[in-house]
């Protein structure tokens, strides 16, 4: 078997990445609904029956439709988004619960069906008949999918949803919910967390929140306490000075910024620390169960700031206690592990170890992205990407004479690209080039006026498709990469208009 063939982990990770790409762009809408619930339901901050009437239409119709549209768009552009909503409406109307799982299935599936039809008819339509074929094909196929979802798919999804609800409910009622930490923490380090977080916990959590105004499921895999404890342990007991010095910055990015990926290389470097992560996360969940805590919506990113903003009235003590308990347990256990490891190891690690495991972590993450990109890309994408990747153009198109706008792009435009853009903007200001605009976006949203696009080398093909005429700077690390230093040294401040 070819070593280049994606393994099972990369395929599952790609599936999780697709779920994330459906959910993340709509998190603002979910948070808006969460605040609406926290404020105006009978147990909310400002109980108001009139305003609380908005709650049901949003969670039953708007939010599933947004998921279906986004999922359809990922598969087949705007036509995919439209038919994704049409195909999903049938199961939304036919169900008495919010159809998040159904929308995440039916939206992309509907778009895929239309995509196959469009491919088949692409070169078979007589000139002048394109619009009538496009409109009626979308309408008729959409109608068929709507009826199918109402009659068959909806009941099947309801049965699946009921089974998952019963399983999670059994874990909660028997006190075994903390056991989920055994599944969650290894999955997070392997970048598989999005599969269960976005695919199971969040949809079920929204159903619970619609009834109770909060859900513990939003906290099952997102508690930043365990990661905080791990990084504090490395800060105090890291084997080398480089490790100890790297931990404070990682703590800020993880705990305040909510970027959990920052601590994954530390776990990969010392796999035994996974024990501390599992115990910390498990005790955090147990604390929430004991105190009856939960959030009103899914925290994204998983920052302590998101946690506090999404905490319902009366639950602050439970949420803060869960974070502190998770952090304390993780710190104590991981500190013991690091101290024990120091004593038994005669080999002193060097500062390059962290960099090696950061590279390995990035490679694991990008393996899933490559699979996802391969699934989503169109024939046109393949051609464009191939042309770009085989062109004579160097991978870093610097220097650039005058730059007015630099865009950092990644999958969601909210994580690594945001951190990279922030650091690069500060460095520009330090060298007197503060007039240059630096922003961060998802790859598919790269603006037309971007002069330079900074993107991970594994995402270059997608970036080239989104902005064919932009100069690309391809990197391996958004925070510290030699090509970023070259770009910084080459830019010329924008000339002031007289």
C-alpha positions as CSV (number, residue, x, y, z in Angstrom):
1,X,0.0,0.0,0.0
2,X,1.3,3.4,-0.9
3,X,2.8,5.4,2.0
4,X,1.0,8.4,0.6
5,X,-2.4,6.8,1.0
6,X,-4.4,8.6,3.7
7,X,-4.8,6.4,6.8
8,X,-8.0,5.9,8.7
9,X,-7.2,8.6,11.3
10,X,-6.7,11.2,8.5
11,X,-10.0,10.2,6.9
12,X,-11.9,10.5,10.2
13,X,-10.1,13.7,10.9
14,X,-11.1,15.0,7.5
15,X,-14.7,14.1,8.3
16,X,-14.4,16.1,11.5
17,X,-12.9,19.0,9.5
18,X,-15.9,19.0,7.3
19,X,-18.3,19.1,10.3
20,X,-16.3,22.0,11.6
21,X,-16.5,23.8,8.3
22,X,-20.2,23.5,8.6
23,X,-20.6,24.6,12.2
24,X,-17.9,27.2,12.8
25,X,-19.2,29.8,10.3
26,X,-22.6,29.6,12.1
27,X,-21.3,29.8,15.6
28,X,-22.3,33.4,15.9
29,X,-26.0,32.4,15.2
30,X,-25.8,29.7,17.8
31,X,-24.3,32.1,20.3
32,X,-27.1,34.6,19.5
33,X,-29.7,32.0,20.2
34,X,-27.8,31.0,23.4
35,X,-27.9,34.6,24.7
36,X,-31.6,34.8,23.7
37,X,-32.3,31.7,25.8
38,X,-30.2,32.8,28.7
39,X,-31.9,36.2,28.9
40,X,-35.5,35.7,28.3
41,X,-36.6,32.1,29.2
42,X,-38.5,31.9,32.6
43,X,-35.2,31.0,34.4
44,X,-33.1,33.5,32.5
45,X,-31.6,36.8,33.5
46,X,-34.5,38.9,32.2
47,X,-37.6,36.6,31.9
48,X,-39.9,37.9,29.1
49,X,-42.5,35.6,27.6
50,X,-43.0,37.9,24.5
51,X,-39.3,38.0,23.5
52,X,-38.8,34.3,24.4
53,X,-41.2,33.4,21.6
54,X,-38.2,33.9,19.2
55,X,-36.5,31.0,20.8
56,X,-38.4,28.1,19.1
57,X,-38.4,29.4,15.5
58,X,-34.7,30.1,15.6
59,X,-33.7,26.7,16.9
60,X,-36.2,24.7,14.9
61,X,-35.9,26.4,11.5
62,X,-33.1,29.0,11.3
63,X,-30.2,27.2,12.8
64,X,-30.7,23.8,11.0
65,X,-31.2,25.7,7.7
66,X,-28.0,27.6,8.2
67,X,-26.1,24.3,8.8
68,X,-27.7,22.8,5.7
69,X,-26.9,25.9,3.5
70,X,-23.3,25.9,4.7
71,X,-22.9,22.2,4.2
72,X,-24.4,22.4,0.8
73,X,-22.2,25.3,-0.2
74,X,-19.1,23.4,0.8
75,X,-20.0,20.6,-1.6
76,X,-21.4,22.6,-4.6
77,X,-21.2,26.4,-4.1
78,X,-24.3,28.5,-3.9
79,X,-26.5,26.0,-5.8
80,X,-25.5,23.4,-3.3
81,X,-26.4,25.7,-0.5
82,X,-29.9,26.4,-1.9
83,X,-30.7,22.8,-2.6
84,X,-29.2,21.8,0.8
85,X,-31.9,23.9,2.5
86,X,-34.7,22.7,0.3
87,X,-33.7,19.1,0.9
88,X,-33.5,19.6,4.6
89,X,-36.8,21.5,5.1
90,X,-38.7,18.2,4.8
91,X,-37.1,16.6,7.9
92,X,-37.2,19.9,9.8
93,X,-41.0,20.2,9.3
94,X,-41.5,16.5,10.0
95,X,-39.6,16.5,13.4
96,X,-40.6,17.8,16.8
97,X,-36.9,18.4,17.8
98,X,-34.2,20.7,16.3
99,X,-32.8,18.7,13.3
100,X,-29.1,19.6,13.6
101,X,-27.9,16.1,12.8
102,X,-30.4,15.8,10.0
103,X,-29.3,19.1,8.5
104,X,-25.6,18.1,8.7
105,X,-26.5,15.0,6.7
106,X,-29.2,16.1,4.3
107,X,-27.6,19.5,3.4
108,X,-24.4,18.1,2.0
109,X,-26.1,15.0,0.5
110,X,-28.6,17.2,-1.4
111,X,-25.8,19.3,-2.8
112,X,-23.9,16.2,-3.8
113,X,-26.8,14.9,-5.8
114,X,-27.2,18.2,-7.6
115,X,-23.4,18.3,-8.2
116,X,-23.6,14.9,-10.0
117,X,-26.5,16.1,-12.1
118,X,-24.6,19.3,-13.1
119,X,-21.5,17.3,-14.0
120,X,-23.6,15.0,-16.2
121,X,-25.3,17.7,-18.1
122,X,-22.4,20.1,-18.3
123,X,-21.5,19.4,-21.9
124,X,-25.0,18.2,-23.0
125,X,-27.0,21.4,-22.8
126,X,-27.7,23.3,-26.0
127,X,-26.5,27.0,-25.9
128,X,-29.3,29.3,-24.6
129,X,-31.0,26.6,-22.5
130,X,-28.5,26.8,-19.6
131,X,-30.7,28.9,-17.3
132,X,-33.9,26.9,-17.7
133,X,-32.0,23.7,-17.1
134,X,-30.2,25.1,-14.1
135,X,-33.4,26.5,-12.4
136,X,-35.7,23.6,-13.1
137,X,-33.2,20.9,-12.3
138,X,-32.5,22.5,-8.9
139,X,-36.3,22.9,-8.3
140,X,-37.3,19.4,-9.3
141,X,-34.4,17.6,-7.6
142,X,-34.9,19.8,-4.6
143,X,-38.5,18.9,-4.4
144,X,-37.8,15.2,-4.6
145,X,-35.2,15.4,-1.9
146,X,-37.5,17.5,0.3
147,X,-40.2,14.8,0.0
148,X,-37.6,12.0,0.6
149,X,-36.4,13.7,3.8
150,X,-39.9,14.2,5.0
151,X,-41.0,10.7,4.4
152,X,-37.9,8.6,5.0
153,X,-34.7,10.4,6.1
154,X,-36.4,12.4,8.9
155,X,-37.7,9.3,10.7
156,X,-34.4,7.6,10.4
157,X,-32.5,10.6,11.8
158,X,-35.0,10.8,14.6
159,X,-34.3,7.2,15.5
160,X,-30.6,7.8,15.4
161,X,-31.0,11.0,17.5
162,X,-33.1,9.1,20.0
163,X,-30.5,6.4,20.4
164,X,-27.7,8.9,21.0
165,X,-29.9,10.9,23.4
166,X,-30.7,7.7,25.4
167,X,-27.0,6.7,25.4
168,X,-25.8,10.1,26.7
169,X,-28.8,10.3,29.1
170,X,-27.7,6.9,30.5
171,X,-24.2,8.2,31.1
172,X,-25.5,11.2,32.8
173,X,-28.0,9.4,35.0
174,X,-25.6,6.7,36.1
175,X,-22.8,9.2,36.8
176,X,-20.5,7.8,34.1
177,X,-20.4,10.9,32.0
178,X,-16.7,11.7,33.1
179,X,-15.8,8.4,31.4
180,X,-16.1,10.3,28.1
181,X,-12.8,12.0,29.0
182,X,-11.1,8.7,28.1
183,X,-12.5,9.1,24.6
184,X,-12.2,12.9,24.3
185,X,-8.6,13.6,25.3
186,X,-6.8,11.1,23.0
187,X,-9.2,12.2,20.2
188,X,-8.2,15.8,20.7
189,X,-4.5,15.2,20.4
190,X,-5.1,13.2,17.2
191,X,-7.3,16.1,15.9
192,X,-10.4,13.9,15.9
193,X,-12.2,15.9,18.5
194,X,-14.3,17.8,15.9
195,X,-16.0,14.5,14.9
196,X,-17.6,14.0,18.3
197,X,-17.7,17.6,19.4
198,X,-19.3,19.1,16.3
199,X,-21.1,15.9,15.3
200,X,-22.6,14.7,18.6
201,X,-22.0,16.8,21.7
202,X,-23.1,20.2,20.2
203,X,-26.3,19.0,18.4
204,X,-27.4,17.1,21.5
205,X,-26.4,20.0,23.7
206,X,-28.6,22.4,21.7
207,X,-31.5,20.1,22.3
208,X,-30.9,20.1,26.0
209,X,-30.3,23.8,26.1
210,X,-33.6,24.4,24.3
211,X,-35.4,22.6,27.1
212,X,-33.3,23.4,30.2
213,X,-31.6,26.7,29.1
214,X,-28.1,25.0,29.4
215,X,-26.3,21.8,28.7
216,X,-23.3,20.1,30.2
217,X,-22.5,18.5,26.8
218,X,-21.0,21.8,25.7
219,X,-18.4,21.4,28.4
220,X,-17.5,17.7,27.9
221,X,-14.7,18.2,25.5
222,X,-14.0,22.0,25.6
223,X,-13.0,22.6,29.3
224,X,-9.8,24.6,29.0
225,X,-8.8,23.7,32.6
226,X,-7.0,20.4,31.8
227,X,-4.8,22.0,29.1
228,X,-4.0,24.9,31.5
229,X,-2.8,22.4,34.1
230,X,-0.6,20.6,31.6
231,X,1.1,23.7,30.4
232,X,1.6,25.0,33.9
233,X,3.3,21.6,34.7
234,X,5.6,22.1,31.7
235,X,6.3,25.7,32.8
236,X,7.3,24.5,36.3
237,X,8.9,21.1,35.6
238,X,9.7,21.1,31.9
239,X,12.9,19.2,31.2
240,X,14.7,22.0,29.4
241,X,14.8,25.8,29.7
242,X,13.3,26.1,26.2
243,X,10.3,24.0,27.2
244,X,9.8,26.0,30.4
245,X,10.1,29.3,28.5
246,X,7.7,28.2,25.8
247,X,4.9,27.3,28.2
248,X,3.7,30.9,29.4
249,X,3.0,32.0,25.8
250,X,1.2,28.7,25.1
251,X,-0.9,29.2,28.3
252,X,-2.1,32.6,27.0
253,X,-3.0,31.3,23.6
254,X,-4.7,28.2,25.0
255,X,-6.6,29.6,28.1
256,X,-7.5,33.1,26.8
257,X,-7.4,32.5,23.1
258,X,-9.1,29.1,23.2
259,X,-6.7,27.5,20.7
260,X,-6.3,24.0,22.3
261,X,-4.1,22.8,19.5
262,X,-1.2,24.7,21.1
263,X,-0.8,22.1,23.8
264,X,-1.0,19.0,21.6
265,X,2.8,18.9,20.8
266,X,3.5,18.8,24.6
267,X,1.3,15.7,24.9
268,X,2.8,14.1,21.9
269,X,6.3,14.8,23.4
270,X,5.3,13.1,26.7
271,X,2.5,10.7,25.9
272,X,2.2,9.7,29.6
273,X,0.8,13.2,30.3
274,X,-2.4,12.0,28.5
275,X,-3.2,10.3,31.8
276,X,-3.2,13.7,33.5
277,X,-5.3,15.2,30.7
278,X,-7.9,12.4,31.0
279,X,-8.0,12.6,34.8
280,X,-8.2,16.5,34.8
281,X,-11.0,16.5,32.2
282,X,-12.9,13.7,33.9
283,X,-12.8,15.4,37.3
284,X,-13.9,18.6,35.6
285,X,-17.0,16.8,34.1
286,X,-17.7,15.2,37.5
287,X,-17.6,18.6,39.1
288,X,-20.1,20.0,36.6
289,X,-22.4,17.0,37.2
290,X,-22.1,17.4,40.9
291,X,-22.9,21.1,40.8
292,X,-25.4,20.9,38.0
293,X,-23.5,23.3,35.7
294,X,-23.7,23.9,31.9
295,X,-23.4,26.5,29.2
296,X,-26.1,28.0,27.0
297,X,-24.3,27.4,23.7
298,X,-21.2,25.7,22.4
299,X,-18.1,27.7,23.3
300,X,-16.0,28.4,20.2
301,X,-13.2,28.9,20.7
302,X,-12.8,26.9,24.0
303,X,-11.5,29.9,25.9
304,X,-12.2,30.8,29.5
305,X,-13.7,34.1,28.1
306,X,-16.2,32.1,26.0
307,X,-17.0,30.0,29.0
308,X,-17.8,33.0,31.2
309,X,-19.8,34.8,28.5
310,X,-22.0,31.7,27.8
311,X,-22.6,30.8,31.5
312,X,-26.3,31.1,32.5
313,X,-27.4,32.8,35.6
314,X,-26.6,30.9,38.7
315,X,-24.0,28.6,37.1
316,X,-20.8,30.7,37.5
317,X,-19.6,28.8,40.6
318,X,-20.1,25.5,38.9
319,X,-18.3,26.5,35.7
320,X,-15.4,28.2,37.5
321,X,-15.1,25.2,39.9
322,X,-15.0,22.8,36.9
323,X,-12.2,24.7,35.2
324,X,-10.2,25.0,38.4
325,X,-10.7,21.3,39.4
326,X,-9.7,20.2,35.9
327,X,-6.7,22.5,35.9
328,X,-5.5,21.4,39.4
329,X,-5.8,17.7,38.8
330,X,-4.1,17.9,35.4
331,X,-1.3,20.1,37.0
332,X,-0.7,17.7,39.9
333,X,-0.7,14.5,37.9
334,X,1.3,15.9,35.0
335,X,3.8,17.4,37.4
336,X,4.4,14.0,39.0
337,X,4.8,12.4,35.5
338,X,7.3,15.0,34.4
339,X,9.3,14.8,37.6
340,X,9.3,10.9,37.4
341,X,10.3,11.1,33.7
342,X,13.2,13.4,34.6
343,X,14.6,11.0,37.2
344,X,14.5,8.0,35.0
345,X,15.8,9.6,31.9
346,X,19.5,10.1,31.5
347,X,19.0,11.7,28.1
348,X,18.6,15.4,28.3
349,X,16.3,16.8,25.7
350,X,17.1,19.8,23.6
351,X,14.9,22.7,22.7
352,X,14.5,21.3,19.2
353,X,12.3,18.5,20.7
354,X,9.3,20.8,21.0
355,X,9.8,22.1,17.5
356,X,9.9,18.5,16.2
357,X,6.7,17.6,18.0
358,X,5.1,20.8,16.8
359,X,5.9,19.8,13.3
360,X,4.6,16.3,13.9
361,X,1.4,17.8,15.3
362,X,1.0,20.1,12.3
363,X,1.6,17.2,10.0
364,X,-1.1,15.2,11.7
365,X,-3.6,18.1,11.4
366,X,-2.8,18.7,7.8
367,X,-3.1,15.0,6.9
368,X,-6.9,15.3,7.5
369,X,-7.0,18.7,5.7
370,X,-5.4,17.1,2.7
371,X,-8.0,14.4,2.6
372,X,-10.8,16.9,3.0
373,X,-9.4,19.2,0.4
374,X,-9.2,16.3,-2.0
375,X,-12.8,15.4,-1.4
376,X,-14.1,18.9,-1.8
377,X,-12.1,20.1,-4.7
378,X,-13.7,20.4,-8.1
379,X,-12.2,19.5,-11.5
380,X,-11.4,23.2,-11.9
381,X,-9.7,23.2,-8.5
382,X,-7.5,20.3,-9.5
383,X,-6.4,21.9,-12.6
384,X,-5.7,25.2,-11.0
385,X,-3.9,23.7,-8.0
386,X,-1.8,21.5,-10.3
387,X,-0.8,24.4,-12.4
388,X,0.2,26.4,-9.4
389,X,2.1,23.6,-7.7
390,X,4.1,22.7,-10.8
391,X,4.7,26.2,-11.9
392,X,8.1,27.8,-11.9
393,X,6.9,30.4,-9.5
394,X,8.8,30.1,-6.1
395,X,6.6,29.2,-3.1
396,X,7.3,32.5,-1.6
397,X,6.5,35.4,-3.9
398,X,8.6,38.0,-2.0
399,X,9.8,40.6,-2.2
400,X,6.8,42.7,-3.2
401,X,7.5,46.3,-4.0
402,X,4.5,47.9,-2.3
403,X,2.0,46.0,-0.1
404,X,-1.2,47.5,1.2
405,X,-3.0,44.4,2.4
406,X,-1.7,41.1,3.8
407,X,-4.1,38.3,4.4
408,X,-3.5,35.3,6.6
409,X,-5.7,32.4,5.6
410,X,-6.5,29.0,7.1
411,X,-9.4,26.6,7.1
412,X,-11.7,28.5,9.4
413,X,-9.9,31.9,9.5
414,X,-10.3,32.0,13.2
415,X,-7.4,30.0,14.8
416,X,-3.8,29.8,13.6
417,X,-4.3,32.5,10.9
418,X,-5.7,34.9,13.5
419,X,-2.7,34.4,15.8
420,X,-0.3,34.7,12.8
421,X,-2.0,37.9,11.6
422,X,-1.9,39.5,15.0
423,X,1.9,38.8,15.5
424,X,2.8,39.9,12.0
425,X,0.8,43.1,12.4
426,X,2.6,44.0,15.6
427,X,6.0,43.3,13.9
428,X,5.0,45.6,11.0
429,X,4.2,48.4,13.4
430,X,7.5,47.9,15.1
431,X,9.4,48.5,11.9
432,X,7.2,51.6,10.9
433,X,4.9,49.8,8.4
434,X,1.7,50.1,10.4
435,X,-0.2,51.4,7.4
436,X,-0.3,48.0,5.9
437,X,-3.5,46.2,6.7
438,X,-3.2,42.7,8.0
439,X,-6.3,40.5,8.4
440,X,-7.2,36.8,8.7
441,X,-9.9,34.9,6.9
442,X,-11.0,31.4,5.8
443,X,-9.4,30.4,2.6
444,X,-12.6,30.6,0.6
445,X,-13.1,34.2,1.8
446,X,-9.8,35.7,0.7
447,X,-10.7,39.2,-0.4
448,X,-10.1,40.5,-3.9
449,X,-7.9,43.3,-2.9
450,X,-5.3,41.2,-1.1
451,X,-1.8,41.9,-2.2
452,X,-0.2,39.0,-0.4
453,X,-1.8,35.8,1.0
454,X,0.0,33.9,3.7
455,X,-1.1,30.3,3.9
456,X,0.2,27.0,5.1
457,X,2.0,25.2,2.3
458,X,-0.4,22.3,2.4
459,X,-3.3,24.7,1.7
460,X,-1.7,26.5,-1.2
461,X,-3.8,24.8,-3.8
462,X,-7.0,25.9,-2.2
463,X,-5.7,29.4,-1.7
464,X,-4.7,29.7,-5.4
465,X,-8.1,28.7,-6.4
466,X,-9.7,31.2,-4.2
467,X,-7.4,34.0,-5.3
468,X,-5.6,33.1,-8.5
469,X,-3.8,36.4,-9.0
470,X,-2.6,36.9,-5.4
471,X,1.0,36.5,-4.4
472,X,1.3,33.6,-2.1
473,X,3.7,33.2,0.8
474,X,3.6,29.6,1.8
475,X,4.7,28.7,5.3
476,X,4.9,25.8,7.8
477,X,4.2,27.7,11.0
478,X,1.9,30.7,11.3
479,X,3.7,32.0,14.4
480,X,7.3,31.7,13.4
481,X,8.5,30.9,9.9
482,X,11.6,32.0,7.9
483,X,9.3,33.0,5.0
484,X,7.4,35.4,7.3
485,X,10.7,37.0,8.3
486,X,11.5,37.4,4.6
487,X,8.1,39.0,3.9
488,X,8.5,41.3,6.8
489,X,12.0,42.4,5.6
490,X,10.8,43.0,2.1
491,X,7.7,45.0,2.5
492,X,7.7,48.7,1.8
493,X,5.4,51.0,3.7
494,X,2.5,52.5,1.7
495,X,3.4,55.9,0.3
496,X,1.5,58.7,1.9
497,X,-0.9,60.5,-0.5
498,X,0.0,64.2,-0.9
